[in-house]
Amino acid sequence: NPTNGTMLPKNNYAPKQILNDEQLDIFITHIKQDEKWFDFFYTEITTGLRKGEICGLKWEDFDANHGTLKIQRSIGKTISGVMLIGETKTETGSREILLPPSTTELLRRRKISAVSEWIFPNLRDIEKPMNPQCAYQHLKTLLKKAGLPAIRFHDLRHTFATHAIAGGVDAKTLSGILGHANASFTLDNYT
């Protein structure tokens, strides 16, 4: 047999983790106490955006009248201290999503006092976007304070998707929200 002696490649992906209903309630309670970060993390758990996508949002992407958000760019890893602003992860990653009414209202209120073109500007330099690594580090701090599992930032995306499926959102709609190429990928990952 020509396959004798071969080894299957190891799965390098960390297991997906989600916050269950009780943990999600605890998380929301803790982010409400953090006025600098509440809007950021509430938007994340109600949209399931990738870390770089949420950091790359500009006010021009938000339509308050229609309650939509265009996902058009992503903030990447820093090279020599410079953040890379580029395209979304995939071709279908550029998309327009309908926001929940609570998120639309949150962003509408936030826009009134906006002083930057970025929806979530860098806390140290408002002319720059939020640094994805800073968001990740703050998530870890919030989770630890709340006594919640030390999930990855991407697991907030999994949390959103899992709760959306459980709440009755169909796979095709969820696939579009998440920017997946097709609904079968979404089903394979979240059912």
N, C-alpha and C positions, 0 to 999 in steps of 0.2 A: 504494500500500500504506500503510495507516494507521500501520504501525510504522516506516516509513522515518524515519530521523533520530533514533530513540530509542536510548538507551544502556542496556544492562543494568546493574543495580546491581552494584557491586563486592562481592566476598566479603570481609567484614571480619574473618573468623575466622583466627587464626593457624593454620598447619598443625599437625596433631596430631603429637606426637612420643612415642616410648615408649623405655623402657630395654630393650635386648635382654637375653637371658639373662646374658651376660657382664657387662654394665653393671649389671644388677640385683644380681648377686653382689657386685660392687665396692661398690655403694650399701649393701647390707646389712652388709658388712664395716665400712664407715665409720660407719654409724649405731650399730653395736654399741659403738663407741669413745666414743659420746656418751651418757652415762647419763641426762642430763636429757631427751633427745629420742628415745631409742631406742624406747620404748613407743609414742610418738605416731606416728613414721614407720613402724614395723613394722605397727601397726594400720592405717594408711593403705594401705600396699601390699598388705595381705591382705584389705581390704574395699572399696577403691575409693570411699570416701565423698567427697563434695564437701568442699571446704575448710571451709565454714561448718558443715557437718553434723558433721564430726569435732570441731571446736572446741566444738560445742554439746552434746556428750554428757554426761549426768549418770549417776551411779551407779544411779539408779532405772531407767535404761534397760537395764542389763546384768543378764541372768539367767545366773548362773554354773552353775546346775544343768542348764539346757537348752542352754547355750552360744549364747545369742541376744542380739541387741542391737536395741533399738527406736530408730529414727531418727525423732525427733519435733519437732526444732527446728533452727534454723540461726542462726549468728552472722553478722550482716551488717556492712557497712562502718560505720566510726565517723562520727558527726556531732558535731562540736565535742568530740572526744575521748571520746564515749560510744558504746560498742558497742551495736548493735541486736540484740536477741534476738527472733527471729520464727519463723514457720513455715518448713517446707522449701520448696524452690524450686517444686515442683509438688505437685498433689494426691496423686499416686502416690509422691511423695517421702517421705511418712510411711509407714514400713514396718518390718517386723521381719525381720532377717536372721539366718541361721545362720552362726556364726563357725567358722573353721577351728579345730581343737583347739589348735594352738599359740597362737593369738590369745586363745582362751578362757582358757588357762592363764596367759598373760601378764597379762591383765586381772584374773584371780582373785588372782594374787600382788600386783598393784598395789593392789588394793582393801584388802588387809590393812593397808597403811600409809597409806591415804587420809585426808587431813585436810580435804577439801573435798567439796562435793556434785558438783563437776565432775570428770569422769574425767581431763581434761587442763586443770587450772586455769592461770590466768595465772601466769607465773613471778614476777611482782612483787607480785601481790595474789591470794592463793588463793581469795578470796571471789568472784572474777570468772572467767569462762571465758577460755580461751586466745584471744589476739587473732589472727585469721586473718592479718593482715599480718605479725605477728611470726613465725608459722609459715612464711609464704612467704619472708621474708628469711632465716630459718635454713636453709631448703631450699637457697636459692641459695649460702649459705656452704658447706654440706655438699657440694653438687655441684662447686663450685670446688675444694675441698680434695681431692676424690676424682678430679679430672681428668675429670669426666663432662660431657656436654652441658648447657647452661644451660636445661633444660626448665622449663615452667611448673608450678605446683602441680597444676593440672588434668590435666597429662600423667601424673601418678602414677595418676590414675583411669584414663586410657587404657592405661597400662602394665598395671594390674590386669586390665582388661577383655580386653585382647589376649592376655595370658597365660592367662586363664581359658578363653577360646574355644579357644586352642591346646591347653590341657590337657583339653579334652573337655566343658566345661560347656555345656549346651544354651542356646540363645538365650533361651528363656522364663525359665529359672532366672536367668540373668545379668541379664535385663531387670528381674526382681523385686529382685535384689540392688542394682542401680544406681538403682532408682527410676524407670525409664523407663515411659512410658505404655503402650508395647506393644513386643513382641519385634521387630517389623519395624524400628523405629528403632535398636534395638541391633544388628541384623544389618547395616543400612545403614552404620553407623558403624564396626563392628569386624570385618567379614569382607572 
